[in-house]
């Protein structure tokens, strides 16, 4: 026989009340913990002061810079703009980019242009220099003290290195060690398999264009020409309907990745630009930046400029680096005195720039930690590291 103990009704109620009270207290504790974590994150990541910005961008939309033997527009002068120059759409595009930068950094930058505060540099190519002039026009409209005539515009210098000496943006200075490493990568089983899988496309491109198309860079060259012609409202050949853009897009995107494949290659490509920026950040943190008022840099380059830097930082999500794509690198100081860097990518005008996170770091990456994480891709002596042990003939650079 089983015996059951009858529990008084009052004790049952007290037990239920005690259980409910404990559950409520537990819920409140969890909420408080969540609030604490959120507040802690806010204090860690948002309670900071912007100290320096680096803006790296590709030039605006352009006319074709190159062609191929069967191109129906091969003899077109593209008058009055010319080959490889900014189109009117491209001019408006980068001018609007300047206005965007003014809006984003209005509270950080002075309301009038100060040479010691701001520096702009481009590659020694017409379309990049023109792009930066237009970005500057949107970013630095003259205030009353700087207005000099009927135009709402002021002249702001854009610096450039000769292409043969460019080690920062287009990286055209000869570097045998880079090409030797690239040859080794291309000869690898992985890349050879990708090349073999694309032989049919290469043969078709060779047949249709009348020029040798043997690798991903060659596909990218043709793709870039067709994209520029299409954007300039030139009629494309009928054969392109089968191949452009879809079948040519992935090989083109891969060509950028292949040219910045590993850390050794990145030391020679994006490494020097990153080294320059790290030096700027460290000087700013130490109070030794020259001139002392310097806090903003604008660099104008090309599609490869963007990809090389992003691959060096290991934050590149393979995509087509479109005209005007922009990287924003922001150095800030927290209330606890920690300097750190945040990286944003603006690859569309329809959505705000989105934040990127360096592997092994938070989205707000402390400067000391960033230096440690990128040590393998920073050249100690670029010129010395670029030398080869034997005689190596560096391939001739193509049209930028």
BELZISUL-V442632 format. One record per residue. N is the residue number from 1. RES is the residue in one small letter. PHI is phi in degrees with one decimal (* if undefined). NEAR is the number of other C-alpha atoms within 8 Angstrom. Layout:
n->N res->RES phi->PHI near->NEAR
n->N res->RES phi->PHI near->NEAR
This chain:
n->1 res->x phi->* near->2
n->2 res->x phi->-101.6 near->3
n->3 res->x phi->-113.7 near->4
n->4 res->x phi->-115.3 near->4
n->5 res->x phi->-88.9 near->4
n->6 res->x phi->-80.9 near->4
n->7 res->x phi->-91.5 near->6
n->8 res->x phi->-58.8 near->6
n->9 res->x phi->-58.8 near->6
n->10 res->x phi->-63.5 near->6
n->11 res->x phi->-65.3 near->8
n->12 res->x phi->-60.8 near->9
n->13 res->x phi->-64.2 near->8
n->14 res->x phi->-63.1 near->8
n->15 res->x phi->-64.6 near->8
n->16 res->x phi->-64.8 near->8
n->17 res->x phi->-64.6 near->8
n->18 res->x phi->-63.3 near->8
n->19 res->x phi->-63.7 near->8
n->20 res->x phi->-64.0 near->8
n->21 res->x phi->-64.3 near->8
n->22 res->x phi->-63.1 near->8
n->23 res->x phi->-63.5 near->8
n->24 res->x phi->-65.2 near->8
n->25 res->x phi->-62.6 near->8
n->26 res->x phi->-62.9 near->8
n->27 res->x phi->-63.8 near->8
n->28 res->x phi->-63.2 near->8
n->29 res->x phi->-61.0 near->8
n->30 res->x phi->-62.7 near->8
n->31 res->x phi->-60.5 near->8
n->32 res->x phi->-63.9 near->8
n->33 res->x phi->-63.7 near->8
n->34 res->x phi->-61.9 near->8
n->35 res->x phi->-60.9 near->8
n->36 res->x phi->-62.7 near->8
n->37 res->x phi->-62.9 near->8
n->38 res->x phi->-62.2 near->8
n->39 res->x phi->-63.4 near->8
n->40 res->x phi->-62.8 near->8
n->41 res->x phi->-63.3 near->9
n->42 res->x phi->-63.5 near->9
n->43 res->x phi->-66.4 near->8
n->44 res->x phi->-72.6 near->8
n->45 res->x phi->-106.1 near->9
n->46 res->x phi->-109.1 near->7
n->47 res->x phi->-84.9 near->9
n->48 res->x phi->-146.3 near->9
n->49 res->x phi->-119.3 near->8
n->50 res->x phi->-67.4 near->9
n->51 res->x phi->-117.9 near->10
n->52 res->x phi->-158.6 near->12
n->53 res->x phi->-129.3 near->11
n->54 res->x phi->-122.0 near->12
n->55 res->x phi->-117.0 near->12
n->56 res->x phi->-117.8 near->12
n->57 res->x phi->-141.2 near->14
n->58 res->x phi->-86.9 near->16
n->59 res->x phi->-59.8 near->14
n->60 res->x phi->-79.3 near->15
n->61 res->x phi->-56.1 near->14
n->62 res->x phi->-135.2 near->12
n->63 res->x phi->-78.3 near->16
n->64 res->x phi->-60.3 near->14
n->65 res->x phi->-99.6 near->10
n->66 res->x phi->-142.5 near->9
n->67 res->x phi->-148.5 near->9
n->68 res->x phi->-146.9 near->10
n->69 res->x phi->-53.8 near->8
n->70 res->x phi->-94.3 near->8
n->71 res->x phi->-63.8 near->9
n->72 res->x phi->-63.9 near->7
n->73 res->x phi->-106.3 near->5
n->74 res->x phi->-61.5 near->9
n->75 res->x phi->-99.9 near->5
n->76 res->x phi->-75.2 near->6
n->77 res->x phi->-82.6 near->7
n->78 res->x phi->55.7 near->8
n->79 res->x phi->-61.1 near->6
n->80 res->x phi->-96.7 near->5
n->81 res->x phi->-80.2 near->9
n->82 res->x phi->93.9 near->9
n->83 res->x phi->-78.7 near->10
n->84 res->x phi->70.2 near->10
n->85 res->x phi->-110.9 near->12
n->86 res->x phi->-62.6 near->15
n->87 res->x phi->-84.3 near->12
n->88 res->x phi->-62.2 near->6
n->89 res->x phi->-61.5 near->8
n->90 res->x phi->-65.8 near->11
n->91 res->x phi->-63.8 near->13
n->92 res->x phi->-64.9 near->8
n->93 res->x phi->-59.6 near->11
n->94 res->x phi->-78.6 near->15
n->95 res->x phi->-62.9 near->14
n->96 res->x phi->-65.4 near->10
n->97 res->x phi->-62.5 near->11
n->98 res->x phi->-62.7 near->15
n->99 res->x phi->-65.8 near->11
n->100 res->x phi->-61.4 near->9
n->101 res->x phi->-64.3 near->10
n->102 res->x phi->-62.1 near->11
n->103 res->x phi->-65.4 near->7
n->104 res->x phi->-67.9 near->7
n->105 res->x phi->-112.7 near->8
n->106 res->x phi->-59.0 near->10
n->107 res->x phi->-76.6 near->6
n->108 res->x phi->-94.8 near->6
n->109 res->x phi->-86.3 near->6
n->110 res->x phi->-64.7 near->8
n->111 res->x phi->-82.8 near->7
n->112 res->x phi->-137.4 near->9
n->113 res->x phi->-67.8 near->9
n->114 res->x phi->-124.8 near->7
n->115 res->x phi->-57.1 near->6
n->116 res->x phi->-75.3 near->9
n->117 res->x phi->-88.6 near->11
n->118 res->x phi->-132.3 near->12
n->119 res->x phi->-136.0 near->11
n->120 res->x phi->-128.6 near->12
n->121 res->x phi->-143.8 near->12
n->122 res->x phi->-131.3 near->16
n->123 res->x phi->-70.4 near->15
n->124 res->x phi->-85.3 near->10
n->125 res->x phi->-131.7 near->8
n->126 res->x phi->-51.2 near->7
n->127 res->x phi->-69.1 near->12
n->128 res->x phi->-77.9 near->16
n->129 res->x phi->-66.1 near->14
n->130 res->x phi->-65.4 near->9
n->131 res->x phi->-60.3 near->15
n->132 res->x phi->-68.6 near->16
n->133 res->x phi->-61.2 near->11
n->134 res->x phi->-75.8 near->12
n->135 res->x phi->-60.5 near->14
n->136 res->x phi->-61.1 near->11
n->137 res->x phi->-64.3 near->12
n->138 res->x phi->-75.8 near->13
n->139 res->x phi->-81.4 near->11
n->140 res->x phi->-125.4 near->13
n->141 res->x phi->-63.6 near->10
n->142 res->x phi->-66.4 near->12
n->143 res->x phi->-84.1 near->8
n->144 res->x phi->-59.0 near->5
n->145 res->x phi->-75.1 near->5
n->146 res->x phi->-105.8 near->8
n->147 res->x phi->-71.3 near->11
n->148 res->x phi->-120.8 near->6
n->149 res->x phi->-169.3 near->5
n->150 res->x phi->-72.3 near->4
n->151 res->x phi->-84.0 near->7
n->152 res->x phi->-86.4 near->8
n->153 res->x phi->-157.6 near->9
n->154 res->x phi->-139.8 near->12
n->155 res->x phi->-77.5 near->4
n->156 res->x phi->-126.7 near->6
n->157 res->x phi->-65.6 near->6
n->158 res->x phi->-122.6 near->11
n->159 res->x phi->-91.1 near->7
n->160 res->x phi->-155.1 near->8
n->161 res->x phi->-95.6 near->9
n->162 res->x phi->-56.4 near->8
n->163 res->x phi->-55.5 near->11
n->164 res->x phi->-69.2 near->7
n->165 res->x phi->-112.9 near->9
n->166 res->x phi->-72.7 near->13
n->167 res->x phi->-114.2 near->10
n->168 res->x phi->-102.4 near->9
n->169 res->x phi->-113.6 near->14
n->170 res->x phi->-97.0 near->12
n->171 res->x phi->55.1 near->10
n->172 res->x phi->-100.7 near->10
n->173 res->x phi->-64.7 near->9
n->174 res->x phi->-55.4 near->6
n->175 res->x phi->-141.6 near->11
n->176 res->x phi->-55.3 near->12
n->177 res->x phi->-61.8 near->10
n->178 res->x phi->-63.4 near->11
n->179 res->x phi->-68.6 near->9
n->180 res->x phi->-63.7 near->8
n->181 res->x phi->-64.6 near->10
n->182 res->x phi->-63.2 near->10
n->183 res->x phi->-59.9 near->8
n->184 res->x phi->-65.1 near->8
n->185 res->x phi->-64.6 near->9
n->186 res->x phi->-62.3 near->8
n->187 res->x phi->-77.4 near->8
n->188 res->x phi->-67.2 near->8
n->189 res->x phi->-60.9 near->6
n->190 res->x phi->-62.7 near->6
n->191 res->x phi->-73.6 near->10
n->192 res->x phi->-61.8 near->10
n->193 res->x phi->-64.8 near->8
n->194 res->x phi->-68.0 near->8
n->195 res->x phi->-63.2 near->10
n->196 res->x phi->-63.2 near->7
n->197 res->x phi->-69.0 near->7
n->198 res->x phi->-106.2 near->8
n->199 res->x phi->-57.7 near->9
n->200 res->x phi->-60.4 near->7
n->201 res->x phi->-65.3 near->7
n->202 res->x phi->-59.5 near->12
n->203 res->x phi->-64.8 near->10
n->204 res->x phi->-64.2 near->8
n->205 res->x phi->-63.2 near->12
n->206 res->x phi->-61.3 near->11
n->207 res->x phi->-64.5 near->8
n->208 res->x phi->-78.4 near->8
n->209 res->x phi->-91.8 near->10
n->210 res->x phi->78.1 near->10
n->211 res->x phi->-130.8 near->8
n->212 res->x phi->-65.0 near->7
n->213 res->x phi->-120.2 near->10
n->214 res->x phi->-119.0 near->8
n->215 res->x phi->-153.2 near->8
n->216 res->x phi->-69.0 near->11
n->217 res->x phi->-62.6 near->8
n->218 res->x phi->-65.1 near->10
n->219 res->x phi->-63.1 near->14
n->220 res->x phi->-60.4 near->13
n->221 res->x phi->-60.7 near->9
n->222 res->x phi->-67.2 near->10
n->223 res->x phi->-57.7 near->13
n->224 res->x phi->-62.2 near->9
n->225 res->x phi->-64.5 near->12
n->226 res->x phi->-64.3 near->11
n->227 res->x phi->-63.3 near->9
n->228 res->x phi->-66.8 near->12
n->229 res->x phi->-64.5 near->13
n->230 res->x phi->-62.4 near->10
n->231 res->x phi->-67.6 near->9
n->232 res->x phi->-96.2 near->9
n->233 res->x phi->63.4 near->6
n->234 res->x phi->-90.1 near->7
n->235 res->x phi->-74.3 near->6
n->236 res->x phi->-86.2 near->9
n->237 res->x phi->-59.3 near->8
n->238 res->x phi->-59.0 near->5
n->239 res->x phi->-62.6 near->7
n->240 res->x phi->-67.8 near->9
n->241 res->x phi->-59.4 near->7
n->242 res->x phi->-83.2 near->6
n->243 res->x phi->-117.5 near->9
n->244 res->x phi->-107.6 near->11
n->245 res->x phi->-92.9 near->8
n->246 res->x phi->-57.6 near->7
n->247 res->x phi->-72.5 near->9
n->248 res->x phi->-96.7 near->12
n->249 res->x phi->-68.3 near->11
n->250 res->x phi->-61.6 near->8
n->251 res->x phi->-61.0 near->11
n->252 res->x phi->-66.2 near->14
n->253 res->x phi->-60.7 near->12
n->254 res->x phi->-67.6 near->10
n->255 res->x phi->-60.5 near->11
n->256 res->x phi->-67.0 near->11
n->257 res->x phi->-65.5 near->11
n->258 res->x phi->-61.3 near->7
n->259 res->x phi->-76.7 near->8
n->260 res->x phi->-136.1 near->14
n->261 res->x phi->-72.6 near->10
n->262 res->x phi->-137.8 near->6
n->263 res->x phi->-60.4 near->10
n->264 res->x phi->-63.6 near->10
n->265 res->x phi->-67.1 near->13
n->266 res->x phi->-69.3 near->15
n->267 res->x phi->-58.1 near->14
n->268 res->x phi->-87.8 near->13
n->269 res->x phi->-101.0 near->13
n->270 res->x phi->-83.5 near->16
n->271 res->x phi->-62.0 near->14
n->272 res->x phi->-72.7 near->14
n->273 res->x phi->-65.9 near->10
n->274 res->x phi->-63.4 near->11
n->275 res->x phi->-60.1 near->10
n->276 res->x phi->-61.7 near->8
n->277 res->x phi->-68.2 near->9
n->278 res->x phi->-60.3 near->9
n->279 res->x phi->-61.1 near->8
n->280 res->x phi->-62.6 near->9
n->281 res->x phi->-63.9 near->11
n->282 res->x phi->-65.4 near->9
n->283 res->x phi->-65.1 near->10
n->284 res->x phi->-64.2 near->11
n->285 res->x phi->-65.1 near->8
n->286 res->x phi->-85.1 near->7
n->287 res->x phi->78.1 near->7
n->288 res->x phi->-112.5 near->8
n->289 res->x phi->-61.8 near->11
n->290 res->x phi->-128.4 near->6
n->291 res->x phi->-68.3 near->7
n->292 res->x phi->-57.8 near->8
n->293 res->x phi->-83.7 near->8
n->294 res->x phi->-62.4 near->12
n->295 res->x phi->-148.2 near->9
n->296 res->x phi->-147.4 near->11
n->297 res->x phi->-128.1 near->10
n->298 res->x phi->-122.5 near->12
n->299 res->x phi->-119.1 near->13
n->300 res->x phi->-111.4 near->17
n->301 res->x phi->-142.3 near->16
n->302 res->x phi->-128.4 near->12
n->303 res->x phi->-56.7 near->10
n->304 res->x phi->-67.0 near->9
n->305 res->x phi->-58.5 near->12
n->306 res->x phi->-66.4 near->16
n->307 res->x phi->-64.1 near->13
n->308 res->x phi->-59.6 near->13
n->309 res->x phi->-66.5 near->13
n->310 res->x phi->-67.5 near->11
n->311 res->x phi->-67.5 near->14
n->312 res->x phi->-62.9 near->16
n->313 res->x phi->-84.6 near->9
n->314 res->x phi->61.5 near->8
n->315 res->x phi->-125.1 near->11
n->316 res->x phi->-88.0 near->8
n->317 res->x phi->-93.0 near->4
n->318 res->x phi->-48.3 near->7
n->319 res->x phi->-161.8 near->5
n->320 res->x phi->-82.3 near->7
n->321 res->x phi->-74.5 near->9
n->322 res->x phi->-68.8 near->8
n->323 res->x phi->-53.1 near->9
n->324 res->x phi->81.8 near->13
n->325 res->x phi->-56.9 near->13
n->326 res->x phi->-135.0 near->12
n->327 res->x phi->-111.0 near->12
n->328 res->x phi->-113.8 near->12
n->329 res->x phi->-117.0 near->11
n->330 res->x phi->-117.2 near->12
n->331 res->x phi->-94.4 near->13
n->332 res->x phi->-130.5 near->12
n->333 res->x phi->-124.0 near->13
n->334 res->x phi->-79.4 near->12
n->335 res->x phi->-64.9 near->8
n->336 res->x phi->-91.0 near->5
n->337 res->x phi->89.3 near->6
n->338 res->x phi->-90.2 near->9
n->339 res->x phi->-91.1 near->11
n->340 res->x phi->-151.1 near->11
n->341 res->x phi->-122.2 near->12
n->342 res->x phi->-118.9 near->13
n->343 res->x phi->-119.8 near->12
n->344 res->x phi->-127.1 near->11
n->345 res->x phi->-116.1 near->12
n->346 res->x phi->-112.3 near->12
n->347 res->x phi->-112.1 near->10
n->348 res->x phi->-157.6 near->8
n->349 res->x phi->-89.8 near->6
n->350 res->x phi->-92.0 near->4
n->351 res->x phi->-131.3 near->5
n->352 res->x phi->-64.7 near->7
n->353 res->x phi->-57.8 near->9
n->354 res->x phi->-111.2 near->7
n->355 res->x phi->-80.6 near->9
n->356 res->x phi->-111.9 near->10
n->357 res->x phi->-122.8 near->11
n->358 res->x phi->-68.3 near->11
n->359 res->x phi->-54.4 near->6
n->360 res->x phi->89.8 near->5
n->361 res->x phi->-139.0 near->10
n->362 res->x phi->-78.4 near->7
n->363 res->x phi->-61.9 near->10
n->364 res->x phi->-94.1 near->10
n->365 res->x phi->-96.7 near->12
n->366 res->x phi->-53.1 near->10
n->367 res->x phi->-58.5 near->12
n->368 res->x phi->-61.1 near->6
n->369 res->x phi->-69.9 near->9
n->370 res->x phi->-61.4 near->10
n->371 res->x phi->-60.1 near->9
n->372 res->x phi->-64.5 near->7
n->373 res->x phi->-69.7 near->8
n->374 res->x phi->-106.2 near->10
n->375 res->x phi->-57.9 near->7
n->376 res->x phi->-72.3 near->9
n->377 res->x phi->-110.1 near->11
n->378 res->x phi->-103.6 near->11
n->379 res->x phi->-71.6 near->12
n->380 res->x phi->-75.4 near->5
n->381 res->x phi->-141.2 near->6
n->382 res->x phi->-56.6 near->9
n->383 res->x phi->-62.1 near->7
n->384 res->x phi->-68.5 near->6
n->385 res->x phi->-66.8 near->9
n->386 res->x phi->-75.6 near->11
n->387 res->x phi->-69.7 near->9
n->388 res->x phi->-107.7 near->8
n->389 res->x phi->-71.1 near->4
n->390 res->x phi->-118.1 near->4
n->391 res->x phi->-89.4 near->5
n->392 res->x phi->-135.7 near->6
n->393 res->x phi->-89.3 near->5
n->394 res->x phi->-70.0 near->8
n->395 res->x phi->-57.5 near->4
n->396 res->x phi->-68.4 near->4
n->397 res->x phi->-72.3 near->5
n->398 res->x phi->-83.3 near->4
n->399 res->x phi->-67.8 near->5
n->400 res->x phi->-70.4 near->4
